Amino acid sequence: MKSVIKICNMESHEDTTIIQETIVNNLGVIASEISLTNKEITVIYNETFLSIKKIINSIEDLGYVVIWFNL
């Protein structure tokens, strides 16, 4: 599954590093690409192991505001 997650309050490269590290630590993430300019991360993941809700929760637990778009 491929999803785009908009992160409203991602402001710096430090934010992107923290979020990227958190995302890849989820079992089931195949690939991810983060864009500070667009304030979003594209995640490809295996739904057998991981739900989009778990990915979003892991980002929100860091204090970020998330909007999810399914592609």
C-alpha positions in Angstrom: 0.0 0.0 0.0 1.2 3.5 -0.7 0.0 6.5 1.3 0.9 10.2 1.5 1.0 11.7 5.0 0.9 15.5 5.3 2.7 16.7 8.4 1.5 20.3 9.1 4.1 21.4 11.6 7.2 19.8 10.1 9.5 22.8 9.9 13.2 21.7 9.8 15.6 19.0 8.6 15.8 17.9 12.2 12.0 17.2 12.1 12.4 15.2 8.9 15.2 13.1 10.4 13.1 12.3 13.5 10.0 11.5 11.5 11.9 9.4 9.0 13.7 7.4 11.7 10.3 6.8 13.5 8.6 5.6 10.2 11.3 3.1 9.2 11.3 1.6 12.7 7.8 0.3 12.0 7.8 -3.4 11.0 6.2 -3.5 7.5 7.6 -0.3 6.0 9.1 -1.1 2.6 10.1 2.4 1.6 9.6 6.1 2.5 10.4 9.4 1.0 10.1 12.7 2.9 9.7 16.2 1.5 10.3 19.2 3.8 9.2 21.6 1.0 5.8 19.8 0.6 5.6 18.9 4.3 4.7 15.3 3.5 6.0 11.8 3.6 5.2 9.1 1.1 5.2 5.6 2.7 5.0 2.2 1.0 4.1 -0.5 3.5 2.8 -4.0 3.8 -0.7 -3.9 5.2 -0.3 -7.5 6.6 2.2 -6.2 9.2 1.3 -2.5 9.6 -1.8 -0.2 9.4 -1.8 3.4 8.3 -3.3 4.2 11.7 -0.2 2.8 13.4 2.1 4.9 11.2 0.1 8.0 11.8 0.0 7.3 15.6 3.8 7.0 15.7 4.1 10.4 14.1 1.5 12.0 16.3 3.2 10.6 19.4 6.2 12.8 18.4 3.9 15.9 18.6 3.3 16.4 14.9 -0.1 17.2 13.3 -1.0 14.7 10.6 -3.4 14.7 7.6 -3.5 11.4 5.7 -4.1 11.0 1.9 -4.5 7.5 0.5 -3.3 7.0 -3.1 
